[in-house]
Amino acid sequence: MTAAAPKPPLERDPELAEVVSDAMDVVSNPTDLLVTLLALTIATAVGVLVTRKLKQKLGHQRPILLTLVEYLCTPALTLLTLGGLSLLGGSFDNPLIGLAGTLLMLFLAIRVFGAVVELLFRPTLPLKIMLRAVTVVAWLALVVGVFVDRSQTLAKFYGASFEFGGIKISSQGLIGGLISGVVIAIVALWGDKSVTKLLRRSRTLQPNFILALSRIFSVAIWIAATLTIFAVSNINITALAAFGGALGIGLGLGLQKLAASYISGLIVLFEQSVRVGDNIVSNSVSGRVTRMTVRYTMIRTRDGVEAIVPNDLLTNNVIVNQSWSDRNLRLVCGVLVKGDADLALARELFVQAMSAQSRVLQDPAPHMYITGVNDKGIQLDGHFWISDPENGQNNVASDIYDAVLTAFRHNGIQLVAQ
C-alpha cells in the first residue's frame, strides 16, 4: 500500500479554506459546539418527520412526487430549518452552522442529480436502492475532500493506492468507479430495454431476427458500460487485458459447451431453421417450439411436458421441421378388414369418417389406400391433413377411429383380430 500526497482541494479554493478554518475554531469552544449540534439535531428531526408525513399522504398513487419527496424533502427542510435558526442570531449564528449549511446544499445538489437519473431511466429496485446509497457515498467523498488537508489519516486514505497483477487501483478511483458505475449501469439497462422495445416494434423483422439482434446489442451495450466504468475508475485496461485473456481461456475450456450453445443459438435465430410455433422432431423429442433464447429452445411435447434443448443440438443433429413450408401435417389411420369385405364401401365409409372431422382439411382431401394384403386380411390406411398439430394428433385420430368403427358395425364390415 502506497500513499500519494494529493493536492488538497482547499488550496484551490481559499474562501472555502477560510470557512473551514473558522468552523474549526468553533469546535474548540464546547458551548458553541453543543449549540451547533443541537441546531443540527433539531433541523434534521424536522426534515425527517415532515418527510415521513408527506410520504404517508402521498402513498403510492403519485410515484413521481413520491420520488422527489424521498430524495429532496429531508435535506431541503433540514437546510431551511438550519437557515431559520441562523436568522435568530446568537449562538445559532456561527461559522460551523454556515459550513453545515454549505455541505447540505452540496448534498441537496447531488440528490437532485440522483432524482433526475431515477425519473428519467426508471431503474430496477436493486439499482434504485444502489443509486440512493451512492448519492450519500458521493457526498461523504466530497466531505472527506473538504477536510483532507486537516487530517493525515484522511489524506492517506484519500491518496491510497495499491497494485494487483500489474493493475494499479487508487481509493479515489474506486470511489469514482462506484459512484459513476451505478449511474452507468442504470443508463446501460435503460438502453438495453429501449433497443429491445424498438426492435419489437418493427413490422419488417422476423421474431428470430429481433431476438438475435436484441441479444447482440445487449452484449455490446454492457461491454461498453464495463469499459467506461474501468476508465472512470482509472484502471489500466491494457494490464487488465492480459488477466482477462487468461481468464477467458480458462472459462472457454470449462464452458465450451455453454459457449457452443450460445453461438449455435445465434446461428439458428439468423437462419430461421427453427421458429417459435414450429412442430419439430429433435432426436427423441417431438413437439411444438414455444420459446427460443440464445442458449436453448423450449419444446412442448405431445404429453404436455416442456423439454429444454440446448441450441448446439439443433445445429449438430438432423431436425425434422414439420412446419417449415407450411403448418399442415399429414397423419395416417389404418385398419385391417377381412378379405371378403366390401372394399369400396369400406373405403367410402372411412373417407366419410375422416371428412366429418372439423380439424381435417378438405384441401388436400382425405384419401384411402390399400397398403397390404395377407392371409389375415386387407390393410386399409387413411391419409388426412391437419393444420393445427399443436392442438394434438392422437385426439383427432381417436375421433376418426370411433366414427369408422361405428360405420363398419352398421354396414356389416368386420375387422380382423390381431
Secondary structure, 3 states (H helix, E strand, C coil): CEECCCCCHHHHCHHHHHHHHHHHHHHCCHHHHHHHHHHHHHHHHHHHHHHHHHHHHHCCCCHHHHHHHHHHHHHHHHHHHHHHHHHCCHHHCCHHHHHHHHHHHHHHHHHHHHHHHHHHHCCCHHHHHHHHHHHHHHHHHHHHHHHHHHCHHHHHHHHEEEEECCEEEEHHHHHHHHHHHHHHHHHHHHHHHHHHHHHHCCCCCCHHHHHHHHHHHHHHHHHHHHHHHHHHCCCCHHHHHHHHHHHHHHHHHHCHHHHHHHHHHHHHHHHCCCCCCCEEEECCEEEEEEEECCCEEEEEECCCCEEEEEHHHHHHCCEEECCCCCCCEEEEEEEEECCCCCHHHHHHHHHHHHHCCCCECCCCCCEEEEEEECCCCEEEEEEEEECCHHHCCHHHHHHHHHHHHHHHHHCCCCECCC
